[in-house]
Amino acid sequence: MPVFFKLLIRSCLEGIAVGWVFLAILVVANVGQLGDRIFASSTPILALFLLGVGFAITFGSASMGIAVMSLSKSSIEFEDDDKDPDYKFPY
């Protein structure tokens, strides 16, 4: 697997973990009566699942974006032989 995909997968998983920890803190600290509203509903599992998916997508995507934007031109490695290592980026 190319190094770039490993970077994306690792940063996405890190972002998901950060998002879920942040969600847990919000629910446990009862910020904006979020915990009370979730557990007073008739389907708290569904509410937690939907919040968890939303936080996972948001924080995972943000973490992947930060990882890609922090790459420098010299940190990109060419693993395939058919690609030119002397390729100049257009910017």
C-alpha positions as CSV (number, residue, x, y, z in Angstrom):
1,M,0.0,0.0,0.0
2,P,1.4,3.4,-0.9
3,V,2.6,5.7,1.9
4,F,0.1,8.3,1.0
5,F,-2.9,6.0,1.6
6,K,-1.4,4.9,4.9
7,L,-1.1,8.6,5.9
8,L,-4.8,9.2,4.9
9,I,-6.1,6.1,6.7
10,R,-4.1,6.9,9.9
11,S,-5.1,10.5,10.0
12,C,-8.7,9.6,9.4
13,L,-8.8,7.2,12.2
14,E,-7.1,9.7,14.5
15,G,-9.7,12.3,13.6
16,I,-12.5,9.9,14.2
17,A,-11.1,9.1,17.6
18,V,-10.7,12.8,18.5
19,G,-14.3,13.4,17.3
20,W,-15.7,10.6,19.4
21,V,-13.8,11.7,22.5
22,F,-15.1,15.3,22.0
23,L,-18.6,14.0,21.6
24,A,-18.3,11.9,24.8
25,I,-17.0,15.0,26.6
26,L,-20.0,17.0,25.4
27,V,-22.5,14.4,26.4
28,V,-21.0,13.7,29.8
29,A,-20.5,17.4,30.6
30,N,-24.1,17.9,29.5
31,V,-23.2,21.0,27.4
32,G,-26.4,22.7,26.3
33,Q,-28.3,19.9,28.1
34,L,-27.2,17.6,25.3
35,G,-26.9,14.5,27.5
36,D,-30.3,15.1,29.1
37,R,-32.0,15.5,25.7
38,I,-30.4,12.4,24.3
39,F,-31.2,10.1,27.2
40,A,-34.7,11.5,27.7
41,S,-35.6,10.6,24.1
42,S,-37.3,7.4,23.2
43,T,-34.3,6.2,21.1
44,P,-31.1,7.3,22.7
45,I,-29.1,4.7,20.8
46,L,-30.2,6.2,17.5
47,A,-29.3,9.7,18.6
48,L,-25.9,8.7,19.8
49,F,-25.3,6.8,16.6
50,L,-26.2,9.7,14.4
51,L,-24.1,12.1,16.4
52,G,-21.2,9.7,16.3
53,V,-21.4,9.3,12.5
54,G,-21.6,13.1,12.1
55,F,-18.6,13.7,14.4
56,A,-16.6,10.9,12.7
57,I,-17.2,12.3,9.2
58,T,-16.4,15.9,10.3
59,F,-13.3,15.2,12.4
60,G,-12.0,12.5,10.2
61,S,-12.2,14.7,7.1
62,A,-10.7,17.6,8.9
63,S,-7.8,15.5,10.1
64,M,-7.2,14.1,6.6
65,G,-7.3,17.6,5.2
66,I,-4.7,18.8,7.7
67,A,-2.5,15.8,6.9
68,V,-2.6,16.5,3.2
69,M,-2.1,20.2,3.5
70,S,0.9,19.8,5.7
71,L,2.8,17.7,3.2
72,S,5.7,19.3,1.6
73,K,6.8,18.7,-2.0
74,S,9.9,16.9,-0.8
75,S,7.9,14.5,1.4
76,I,6.1,12.9,-1.4
77,E,7.8,9.6,-2.4
78,F,7.4,8.0,-5.8
79,E,7.1,4.2,-5.4
80,D,6.1,3.3,-9.0
81,D,8.8,3.0,-11.6
82,D,6.6,4.5,-14.3
83,K,6.4,7.9,-12.5
84,D,9.0,10.5,-13.0
85,P,10.7,11.4,-9.7
86,D,11.9,14.7,-11.4
87,Y,8.3,15.8,-12.0
88,K,7.8,19.4,-11.2
89,F,4.6,20.4,-9.5
90,P,2.7,23.0,-11.5
91,Y,2.6,25.5,-8.6
